[in-house]
Amino acid sequence: MKFLDEAKVYIRSGDGGNGCVAFRREKFIEFGGPSGGNGGRGGNVIIEVADGLNTLIDYRYQQHFKAQKGENGMGSDRHGANGKNIVLKVPVGTQIFDEDRETLIHDFTKVGEKFVLAEGGNGGFGNAHFKSSTNRAPRNANPGQVGEERWIWLRLKLIADAGVVGLPNAGKSTFLSKVSAAKPKIADYPFTTLHPQLGVVNADGREFVLADIPGLIEGAHEGAGLGDRFLGHVERCRVLLHLVDATSEHAGKAYKTVRTELEAYGGQLTDKIEIVALNKIDAVEPDELKKQKDRLKRAAKKTPLLLSGATGQGVKEALRALADVIGESPVSAKAKSAAEAEPWSA
């Protein structure tokens, strides 16, 4: 299944049915009077969060959604049927924006949550509605109200408890594959990860969802590399795990590059609790490792964890540090459905 986290959709609610002008024309019934029925109400456009979805790929192939119109009223006091609603299924974590892509209409955070995005038009009154003691034979009826129509943007922000950030080839995908049953692509070249990955992690009996996003490079907020469009997927995380490659030229500069991009993106990412870890410690000599650790400590102003995603060294300590921040009640109890798999025990 392809990953799609943004889609533009056209929606239109149903028009209301027209009221009817009719009179009774039955034998032996003199002055039968008005008998025009009311029109039915148009269908609504409803957005609903469905369990088990983790992408907006369905809206790549269909972008237009229209609810059913209400039926017109008829004679003999027959009212028109209401139009059927149309329901759009989205994954948990989806946001609805107006066409300007800035105005937030609704934010879905719970499975089963529903939101009426466009209400159907009311049906028009038939002439039977207007009869009174002084107007015994009204010959007027109302047309149905027109439904609402608009273009909207659906934007998915994965709900995960912890997120992994870092430069390309910092070992994020290897770490995720080591601690969960997720199978991200791993290769010895930059930007191996092209879209966010989720994995369910079990640390000392505490489960949480870990998100790995594509690597950031200098200038990502200006569109360099894959840009920063995937950073929205870690906005909901409680804690960030910042992995720095021990084999890089300068661990401190690598750390500052990513922090600069997080600050440029906004979204309060720099305010989140951050756990800094020096990865790939098995690939450097002890003297070089000490230098890189000191550089990273000066840049991050905290002592980094030392780990190796390939050998598993230090991985348990990193998971425990994440679990301690997340606590016993993860924010995304339902997010596991998007990444359900046999958890890896630390």
Salt bridges, closest charged atoms under 4 A:
ASP5 OD1 - ARG229 NH2 2.72
ASP5 OD2 - HIS233 NE2 2.89
GLU6 OE1 - ARG101 NH2 2.72
GLU6 OE2 - ARG155 NE 3.11
ASP15 OD1 - ARG12 NH1 2.90
GLU26 OE2 - ARG24 NE 3.11
GLU48 OE1 - LYS89 NZ 3.08
ASP98 OD1 - ARG150 NH2 3.66
GLU99 OE2 - LYS8 NZ 3.91
ASP107 OD1 - ARG236 NH2 2.86
GLU113 OE2 - HIS106 NE2 2.88
GLU119 OE1 - ARG41 NH2 3.66
GLU149 OE1 - ARG12 NE 3.78
ASP204 OD2 - ARG320 NE 2.66
GLU207 OE1 - LYS336 NZ 2.95
GLU222 OE2 - HIS221 NE2 3.66
GLU235 OE1 - LYS157 NZ 2.87
ASP245 OD2 - LYS280 NZ 3.39
GLU261 OE1 - HIS221 ND1 2.78
GLU274 OE2 - HIS242 ND1 2.97
GLU274 OE2 - ARG259 NH1 3.18
ASP294 OD2 - LYS290 NZ 3.31
ASP324 OD1 - ARG206 NH2 2.98
